[in-house]
């Protein structure tokens, strides 16, 4: 399954999380299948999202959308996000 990995810093994690949660239905409508949310152990303002997507091209369109840029601004993202498009290659044993 294709994945979208996003890393960025936020001004206030609680405020960011609230906007992120509000945006769930838009992500799903654009192909998001859910994923994982991480915060850096060294910097609580650094957030990483690993989102599974139904289609890599739809993930690219979502990541390039004006809507996502507007939501990130409203959520208090303070730097330019790093965004990677990933393809699942293999599952490693535990």
C-alpha positions, 0 to 999 in steps of 0.5 A: 500500500502506498504511504505518505510520510510527512514531517513538520514542526508545530507551534502548539501540539494540542492546537495542531492535533485539533485541526488535524482531527477536523481534517480527517474526513477530507483526508479519507475522501482523498484516499487516506486509509488511516495511519500512524502519528508520531512525535519526536522524543527530542522535540515535542513540536516535531510531528511525523505522520505515516499515512496509508493511501489507496493510490500513490497519485491521489496521495501526490494530489492531496499533498500538493493541494491548496487545501492541505497548505491552508490547513497546515497554516491554520494548524500552526505548522512553523516550517516547510514540511518534508514530504515523502511518497513511499511504496510498501516493499516488504514486511519484516519479521518482528 
